[in-house]
Amino acid sequence: MEKRTNVLIVFFVCLFSFTAYKLFDLSVNQYSFFSEVAANQKNYGAFDDALRGEIFIKDNLNGQLATLATNKPSSTSFDLYSRFYPQGNLVSSVVGFLGFQDKNRIGQYGIEEYYEPWLSGQVGFKNFLNRVGFSKGSGHGSSLILTIDKNIQFFAEAKLKELVDKWGASGGSVIIQDPKTGSILAMADYPYFDPNQYSAYSLEEFINQNIQIPFEPGSSFKPLTMAAGLDTGSVKPDTSYFDPGEIKVGSSTIRNYDLKSNGWQTMTNVLEKSINTGAIFAMRQTGHDKFLEYLERFQFGKKTDIDLAGEAAGDINNLYTGREINFVTASFGQGISVTPLQLINAYSAIANGGKLMRPYMVEKIIKADGESVIMKPEVIAEPITFETAETLISMLVSVIENGSIKKAIVPGFHIAGKTGTAQEAKPEGGYSDFFIHNLVGFGPVEDPRFTILVKLDKPKGVETAAVSLADTFGDIVRFLINYYGIPPIQ
């Protein structure tokens, strides 16, 4: 009995000593820690995380903003708020989503990732308790208003899905840009995903091919070749040459896409009929050094610096080898790669009198204290003169009106454009049996309001972009003309 009593005494002495130590540790050693916890609770309430900034797009029909990303009370035990995307898959490849990195919530892909420092604000009480990422400050994140117009985006996404379904394609994309400012009015990438259910999709479905997947553009690159020739004075629209149908370069034979010889042709005819040997002629008249210089002026091989995460730069590196065959194939858009955004931005520079703008997605940042930051258009280069741009615009109008894409004609308006059809380049080198179609254009040319790119991946049962894309391009042009209320030419 006495032994048991002694054991109990020792136990209670130890328990008292441990309790006394913990009280001392909490009240002295960890005083500053729990003082900040208390202050944080006082400022934000228990477990009240700082709110992430919201993301909006404009609805110019009613002058209101439509919410793309917001916060709502969470049903989980580890978050007070969850991210909610009221528009579902609309603009999903641009917005991205709020995901996880280790134990932290963080923006992934698109706007959510690129603007993470602005959107996230201060990490709140729970993360502080976990000693992860706590910072002092006002707390809430900044909100963003995008340049995208909800109605234009909705129409573009609907037409893109219709196009992909029609031709059994693996995917496709549409970009609509304001050529005068560089702002993006719509950016669609099919297949779409719902950011509210992002865990149900594969990583590949989050990639925005408009900025992240370079491709060989094919003949839609010929106007850039012509721009170099015109600006250097190496060729004029009426410069003529004889098209033999094919050209030998070392052991390689380069042929026109239709395997035909067209005889004597002008440079305007070269664009109208999309003649490969004519693009080679213009490049050779310009010379390797100048041709490469102009591609660099248009910023090919460099990122556009758009405010979206994960942008790729495209690839023109094989031109630095100086090999003739590389310059020959580049003249008609093969052997080099560009992103859809790089390509449309170059066409926008032509539409904009030779001024290349930095493309951008966010129009306004609204800070938590109400202060606004307005994003301003930025000229990043002037690759060609105004006079060259005007000349090239006339040639591209002739492509629409006299070439093989007459279905893109909109009566009463002058629209400029060019198609491209190229074999899909394989990552390991060489080409697959599939093709990529694209059509890029702008208008009305007297006062350009929009530049449009439509791209279709691996379509079935159709050989050229002129056949697969002209209708869709024309539909988008007509929609924009009506939407903006642009009057026809008198």
VMD Tcl script that draws the C-alpha trace (Angstrom):
set ca {
  {0.00 0.00 0.00}
  {2.78 2.38 0.97}
  {4.63 1.52 -2.29}
  {1.54 2.34 -4.38}
  {1.15 5.66 -2.56}
  {4.76 6.59 -3.35}
  {4.22 5.83 -7.05}
  {1.17 8.13 -7.17}
  {3.11 10.90 -5.46}
  {5.93 10.62 -8.01}
  {3.40 10.64 -10.88}
  {1.66 13.82 -9.67}
  {4.99 15.55 -9.03}
  {6.05 14.78 -12.61}
  {2.69 15.92 -13.98}
  {2.89 19.19 -12.05}
  {6.45 19.79 -13.23}
  {5.51 19.17 -16.89}
  {2.48 21.45 -16.64}
  {4.56 24.19 -15.02}
  {7.15 23.90 -17.78}
  {4.53 24.15 -20.57}
  {2.94 27.18 -18.91}
  {6.34 28.85 -18.72}
  {7.10 27.91 -22.37}
  {3.78 29.22 -23.65}
  {3.81 32.42 -21.57}
  {7.48 33.33 -22.05}
  {9.22 31.43 -24.83}
  {6.29 31.55 -27.30}
  {4.79 34.84 -26.15}
  {5.49 36.69 -29.41}
  {4.09 33.84 -31.50}
  {0.74 33.75 -29.72}
  {0.58 37.54 -29.51}
  {0.63 37.62 -33.29}
  {-1.95 34.82 -33.39}
  {-4.21 36.87 -31.16}
  {-3.66 39.99 -33.25}
  {-4.43 38.04 -36.38}
  {-7.65 36.73 -34.83}
  {-8.60 40.25 -33.81}
  {-8.02 41.62 -37.32}
  {-9.53 38.82 -39.36}
  {-11.56 36.64 -36.98}
  {-10.74 33.06 -36.13}
  {-9.71 31.07 -39.22}
  {-10.65 33.96 -41.53}
  {-8.32 33.66 -44.53}
  {-7.65 36.75 -46.64}
  {-9.94 36.74 -49.65}
  {-8.41 36.01 -53.05}
  {-9.05 38.68 -55.66}
  {-11.81 38.11 -58.19}
  {-11.51 37.95 -61.99}
  {-13.97 39.66 -64.33}
  {-14.64 40.06 -68.04}
  {-16.64 42.79 -69.73}
  {-20.12 42.38 -71.18}
  {-20.26 45.31 -73.56}
  {-23.88 44.65 -74.50}
  {-25.11 45.74 -71.09}
  {-22.06 47.61 -69.82}
  {-21.69 45.23 -66.89}
  {-18.92 42.97 -65.66}
  {-19.31 39.18 -65.67}
  {-17.54 37.22 -62.92}
  {-15.08 34.55 -64.04}
  {-13.58 33.67 -60.66}
  {-14.81 34.42 -57.15}
  {-14.85 32.99 -53.62}
  {-17.66 31.17 -51.84}
  {-17.97 29.55 -48.40}
  {-16.25 26.19 -48.44}
  {-17.83 22.89 -47.47}
  {-14.45 21.43 -46.48}
  {-12.84 21.46 -43.06}
  {-9.54 22.92 -44.25}
  {-10.74 26.05 -46.10}
  {-13.13 28.83 -45.16}
  {-13.51 29.75 -48.82}
  {-13.26 27.83 -52.06}
  {-12.66 29.18 -55.56}
  {-15.75 29.25 -57.76}
  {-15.93 29.84 -61.52}
  {-19.50 30.94 -62.35}
  {-19.00 30.80 -66.12}
  {-17.84 27.17 -66.08}
  {-15.62 26.35 -69.04}
  {-15.88 29.82 -70.63}
  {-12.34 31.19 -71.07}
  {-11.03 28.29 -68.96}
  {-7.65 27.95 -70.72}
  {-7.05 31.66 -70.09}
  {-8.18 31.75 -66.46}
  {-6.57 28.55 -65.15}
  {-7.64 27.50 -61.65}
  {-6.73 27.62 -57.96}
  {-4.96 24.38 -57.14}
  {-2.49 23.06 -54.59}
  {1.26 23.27 -54.21}
  {2.25 21.11 -51.27}
  {-0.28 22.19 -48.61}
  {-0.82 25.67 -50.00}
  {-3.53 26.90 -52.35}
  {-1.95 28.54 -55.38}
  {-2.97 29.68 -58.84}
  {-2.09 27.26 -61.63}
  {-2.08 28.02 -65.35}
  {-3.25 31.16 -67.08}
  {-4.29 34.28 -65.21}
  {-4.56 32.53 -61.85}
  {-0.88 31.57 -62.00}
  {0.58 34.65 -63.71}
  {-1.16 37.08 -61.34}
  {-0.75 34.92 -58.21}
  {1.10 37.69 -56.29}
  {-1.73 40.14 -57.03}
  {-4.63 37.75 -56.50}
  {-3.46 35.91 -53.40}
  {-3.20 38.79 -50.93}
  {-2.21 37.84 -47.38}
  {-2.23 34.25 -46.20}
  {-4.44 34.03 -43.14}
  {-4.70 32.64 -39.67}
  {-4.64 28.90 -40.39}
  {-1.46 29.03 -42.44}
  {0.09 31.18 -39.76}
  {-0.68 28.52 -37.17}
  {1.10 26.05 -39.43}
  {3.99 28.50 -39.67}
  {3.57 28.57 -43.46}
  {3.58 31.75 -45.49}
  {2.21 34.25 -42.94}
  {2.78 37.88 -43.80}
  {1.59 41.13 -42.32}
  {-0.44 43.58 -44.36}
  {-3.96 44.58 -45.34}
  {-4.69 41.02 -46.44}
  {-7.09 40.76 -49.34}
  {-5.95 40.17 -52.91}
  {-6.41 42.46 -55.91}
  {-9.14 41.86 -58.46}
  {-8.64 41.83 -62.23}
  {-10.71 42.99 -65.17}
  {-9.69 41.23 -68.40}
  {-9.64 42.69 -71.90}
  {-11.88 39.85 -73.10}
  {-15.44 40.65 -74.14}
  {-17.85 37.98 -72.88}
  {-20.05 38.09 -75.98}
  {-17.16 37.84 -78.44}
  {-15.62 35.03 -76.38}
  {-18.90 33.13 -76.23}
  {-19.38 33.37 -80.00}
  {-15.76 32.36 -80.70}
  {-16.00 29.30 -78.45}
  {-19.28 28.21 -80.02}
  {-17.92 28.55 -83.57}
  {-14.72 26.73 -82.63}
  {-16.56 23.73 -81.17}
  {-18.80 23.64 -84.25}
  {-15.71 23.71 -86.49}
  {-13.86 20.96 -84.62}
  {-16.96 18.74 -84.65}
  {-17.55 19.36 -88.36}
  {-14.12 18.13 -89.42}
  {-13.47 15.55 -86.70}
  {-10.39 17.48 -85.59}
  {-8.40 16.74 -82.45}
  {-8.64 20.35 -81.34}
  {-8.48 23.94 -82.43}
  {-8.09 27.53 -81.35}
  {-9.36 31.03 -82.03}
  {-7.81 34.36 -81.07}
  {-9.37 37.76 -81.69}
  {-7.17 40.78 -81.04}
  {-7.47 44.55 -81.23}
  {-4.57 45.37 -83.62}
  {-4.27 48.98 -82.43}
  {-3.75 48.16 -78.75}
  {-2.66 44.51 -78.68}
  {-5.47 43.66 -76.24}
  {-7.02 40.20 -76.56}
  {-10.78 40.30 -77.18}
  {-11.23 36.52 -77.22}
  {-9.00 33.49 -76.81}
  {-10.44 30.00 -77.16}
  {-8.71 26.63 -77.04}
  {-10.72 23.46 -77.64}
  {-11.28 21.00 -75.94}
  {-12.46 23.13 -73.01}
  {-12.33 22.19 -69.31}
  {-14.35 23.24 -66.26}
  {-12.05 24.78 -63.62}
  {-14.63 23.95 -60.93}
  {-13.84 20.26 -61.60}
  {-10.17 20.54 -62.61}
  {-9.20 17.27 -60.87}
  {-11.31 15.39 -63.43}
  {-9.04 16.41 -66.32}
  {-5.57 15.44 -67.51}
  {-2.67 17.89 -67.40}
  {-2.66 18.15 -71.20}
  {-6.16 19.63 -71.12}
  {-4.96 22.62 -69.09}
  {-2.44 23.70 -71.74}
  {-3.38 26.79 -73.73}
  {-2.09 25.96 -77.20}
  {-2.48 29.59 -78.28}
  {0.59 30.47 -76.24}
  {2.16 27.15 -75.23}
  {2.20 24.92 -78.32}
  {4.31 26.21 -81.26}
  {3.46 24.88 -84.72}
  {4.67 25.23 -88.28}
  {2.27 27.75 -89.86}
  {2.78 26.95 -93.53}
  {1.59 29.48 -96.12}
  {0.14 31.96 -93.62}
  {3.80 32.85 -93.06}
  {4.28 33.98 -96.67}
  {3.03 37.52 -95.96}
  {5.88 37.90 -93.46}
  {8.35 36.80 -96.13}
  {6.77 39.32 -98.48}
  {6.94 42.03 -95.80}
  {10.72 41.65 -95.66}
  {11.01 41.81 -99.46}
  {8.74 44.86 -99.76}
  {10.33 46.79 -96.90}
  {13.85 46.31 -98.23}
  {12.74 47.23 -101.76}
  {13.79 43.79 -102.98}
  {10.38 43.13 -104.53}
  {7.21 45.06 -105.35}
  {3.64 43.77 -105.71}
  {4.04 43.65 -109.50}
  {7.54 42.12 -109.51}
  {7.27 39.06 -111.74}
  {9.12 35.75 -111.88}
  {8.64 32.45 -113.68}
  {7.18 29.64 -111.57}
  {8.61 26.28 -112.71}
  {6.49 24.35 -110.22}
  {9.49 23.00 -108.33}
  {12.96 24.05 -107.22}
  {16.00 21.87 -106.44}
  {17.96 22.73 -103.31}
  {20.85 20.35 -102.93}
  {19.38 16.86 -102.81}
  {15.87 18.18 -101.99}
  {13.11 19.08 -104.40}
  {10.64 21.75 -103.23}
  {7.26 21.74 -104.99}
  {4.14 23.85 -104.93}
  {1.36 22.43 -102.78}
  {-0.76 21.61 -105.86}
  {2.23 20.23 -107.81}
  {1.51 22.72 -110.62}
  {3.63 25.17 -112.58}
  {1.99 28.59 -112.91}
  {4.38 30.26 -115.38}
  {4.90 34.02 -115.05}
  {3.45 35.40 -111.82}
  {3.60 38.62 -109.79}
  {4.24 38.80 -106.04}
  {0.54 39.53 -105.53}
  {-0.25 36.37 -107.49}
  {2.16 34.47 -105.24}
  {0.03 35.31 -102.20}
  {-3.29 34.84 -104.02}
  {-2.34 31.39 -105.30}
  {-0.07 30.52 -102.36}
  {2.89 29.59 -104.57}
  {5.84 28.10 -102.67}
  {8.39 28.87 -105.37}
  {7.26 32.51 -105.30}
  {7.92 32.78 -101.57}
  {11.37 31.28 -102.19}
  {11.97 33.86 -104.92}
  {11.02 36.75 -102.60}
  {13.25 35.40 -99.82}
  {16.20 35.01 -102.18}
  {15.74 38.53 -103.53}
  {15.79 39.80 -99.95}
  {18.80 37.70 -98.92}
  {19.41 35.48 -95.92}
  {20.64 38.17 -93.56}
  {17.83 40.61 -94.22}
  {15.18 37.90 -94.19}
  {16.33 36.72 -90.77}
  {16.58 40.31 -89.55}
  {12.93 40.93 -90.39}
  {11.77 37.78 -88.64}
  {13.60 39.06 -85.58}
  {11.95 42.46 -86.02}
  {8.58 40.75 -85.86}
  {9.85 39.12 -82.63}
  {9.69 35.54 -83.89}
  {11.75 33.21 -81.72}
  {10.95 35.37 -78.66}
  {8.08 35.34 -76.20}
  {5.50 38.05 -76.75}
  {5.53 38.77 -72.99}
  {1.76 38.36 -72.71}
  {0.49 38.25 -69.13}
  {-0.32 34.53 -69.10}
  {1.68 31.74 -67.47}
  {3.77 29.28 -69.46}
  {4.26 31.10 -72.77}
  {6.54 29.39 -75.32}
  {8.88 31.26 -77.65}
  {8.58 29.37 -80.92}
  {11.74 28.38 -82.78}
  {13.65 29.94 -85.69}
  {17.03 28.62 -84.55}
  {17.70 26.61 -87.69}
  {18.06 29.86 -89.63}
  {21.17 30.71 -87.62}
  {22.94 27.79 -89.28}
  {22.91 29.74 -92.55}
  {21.87 26.66 -94.57}
  {20.00 27.48 -97.76}
  {17.44 24.70 -97.34}
  {16.37 26.12 -93.98}
  {15.77 29.56 -95.47}
  {13.94 28.06 -98.43}
  {11.45 26.15 -96.28}
  {11.07 29.02 -93.79}
  {9.98 31.31 -96.64}
  {6.72 29.35 -96.85}
  {6.38 28.63 -93.14}
  {7.97 25.24 -92.64}
  {11.03 24.20 -90.63}
  {10.33 27.02 -88.17}
  {7.67 27.20 -85.48}
  {5.51 29.95 -84.02}
  {2.73 30.11 -81.48}
  {-0.72 31.18 -82.67}
  {-0.30 34.33 -80.56}
  {3.00 35.23 -82.25}
  {1.42 34.77 -85.67}
  {-1.69 36.87 -85.00}
  {0.43 39.55 -83.35}
  {2.55 39.83 -86.51}
  {-0.60 40.22 -88.66}
  {-1.87 42.83 -86.21}
  {1.35 44.78 -86.78}
  {0.60 44.83 -90.51}
  {-2.95 46.01 -89.79}
  {-1.58 48.63 -87.38}
  {0.61 50.39 -89.93}
  {3.78 48.48 -89.03}
  {3.62 48.91 -85.26}
  {3.89 45.71 -83.20}
  {2.04 45.87 -79.89}
  {2.58 43.83 -76.75}
  {-0.45 41.54 -76.41}
  {-2.13 41.70 -73.03}
  {-5.02 40.09 -71.13}
  {-5.62 42.32 -68.09}
  {-7.08 45.77 -68.57}
  {-7.32 46.88 -64.96}
  {-6.05 45.77 -61.54}
  {-8.22 46.83 -58.60}
  {-6.30 46.72 -55.33}
  {-7.89 45.81 -52.01}
  {-7.84 49.48 -50.93}
  {-9.77 50.49 -54.06}
  {-6.84 51.93 -55.99}
  {-6.84 50.97 -59.69}
  {-3.91 50.23 -61.99}
  {-4.77 50.72 -65.68}
  {-2.73 48.69 -68.17}
  {-1.66 50.81 -71.13}
  {-0.98 49.66 -74.73}
  {2.72 49.32 -75.51}
  {4.51 49.46 -78.86}
  {7.35 46.92 -78.68}
  {8.71 47.22 -82.24}
  {8.12 48.74 -85.68}
  {9.24 45.94 -88.00}
  {8.02 47.58 -91.25}
  {7.14 51.07 -92.41}
  {3.61 52.39 -92.70}
  {3.97 52.42 -96.49}
  {5.03 48.76 -96.58}
  {2.11 47.84 -94.34}
  {-0.35 49.62 -96.64}
  {1.08 47.86 -99.69}
  {0.94 44.46 -98.02}
  {-2.62 45.09 -96.82}
  {-3.74 45.67 -100.41}
  {-2.09 42.41 -101.45}
  {-3.84 40.52 -98.62}
  {-7.22 41.98 -99.56}
  {-6.59 40.61 -103.03}
  {-5.93 37.18 -101.48}
  {-9.43 37.18 -99.96}
  {-11.19 38.62 -102.99}
  {-9.28 36.93 -105.81}
  {-7.72 33.87 -104.20}
  {-9.12 30.58 -102.96}
  {-10.91 31.82 -99.82}
  {-13.77 33.80 -101.36}
  {-16.13 32.34 -98.73}
  {-14.46 34.71 -96.29}
  {-15.68 37.72 -98.30}
  {-18.15 39.98 -96.48}
  {-20.00 42.20 -98.99}
  {-19.48 45.90 -98.32}
  {-16.20 45.40 -96.44}
  {-12.55 44.92 -97.36}
  {-11.00 42.12 -95.31}
  {-7.36 40.99 -95.54}
  {-6.10 37.49 -94.83}
  {-4.11 34.40 -95.70}
  {-4.43 30.66 -95.07}
  {-1.80 28.13 -94.06}
  {-1.77 24.35 -94.35}
  {1.23 22.44 -93.03}
  {2.11 18.93 -91.95}
  {2.31 18.43 -88.22}
  {5.92 18.39 -87.05}
  {6.77 15.56 -84.66}
  {8.69 16.43 -81.44}
  {11.39 13.89 -82.29}
  {11.82 15.30 -85.80}
  {10.18 14.67 -89.13}
  {6.50 14.96 -89.92}
  {3.35 13.00 -89.13}
  {0.61 12.19 -91.62}
  {-1.64 14.85 -90.07}
  {-2.04 18.51 -91.03}
  {-2.67 21.74 -89.19}
  {-4.85 24.38 -90.84}
  {-4.89 28.08 -89.99}
  {-6.31 31.31 -91.35}
  {-5.29 34.76 -90.15}
  {-6.83 38.04 -91.23}
  {-8.06 41.48 -90.17}
  {-10.43 44.23 -91.09}
  {-12.06 46.36 -92.16}
  {-8.76 47.44 -93.68}
  {-9.68 51.14 -93.89}
  {-9.81 51.23 -90.07}
  {-8.93 47.79 -88.64}
  {-10.95 46.89 -85.54}
  {-9.99 43.24 -85.18}
  {-7.48 40.58 -86.16}
  {-8.67 36.97 -86.21}
  {-6.78 33.68 -86.11}
  {-8.57 30.36 -86.57}
  {-6.58 27.14 -86.25}
  {-7.66 23.52 -86.68}
  {-5.60 20.51 -85.57}
  {-5.62 17.25 -87.54}
  {-8.91 17.69 -89.42}
  {-10.30 14.71 -91.33}
  {-11.67 14.64 -94.85}
  {-10.38 18.06 -95.91}
  {-7.02 18.93 -97.43}
  {-6.64 22.70 -97.23}
  {-7.40 25.52 -94.80}
  {-9.12 27.43 -97.60}
  {-11.85 24.78 -97.55}
  {-11.98 24.02 -93.82}
  {-11.74 27.52 -92.32}
  {-13.12 30.17 -94.72}
  {-16.73 29.79 -93.56}
  {-15.89 30.04 -89.87}
  {-13.57 33.00 -90.44}
  {-16.29 34.76 -92.44}
  {-18.88 34.06 -89.73}
  {-16.64 35.63 -87.07}
  {-15.99 38.67 -89.29}
  {-19.72 39.19 -89.85}
  {-20.43 38.82 -86.14}
  {-17.81 41.43 -85.20}
  {-18.97 43.89 -87.85}
  {-22.54 43.64 -86.55}
  {-21.44 43.68 -82.91}
  {-19.41 46.85 -83.34}
  {-21.96 48.42 -85.68}
  {-19.36 49.09 -88.37}
  {-20.95 50.70 -91.45}
  {-20.15 49.32 -94.92}
  {-18.04 51.18 -97.44}
  {-20.06 53.88 -99.22}
}
mol new
graphics top color blue
foreach p $ca { graphics top sphere $p radius 0.5 }
foreach p [lrange $ca 0 end-1] q [lrange $ca 1 end] { graphics top cylinder $p $q radius 0.2 }
display resetview
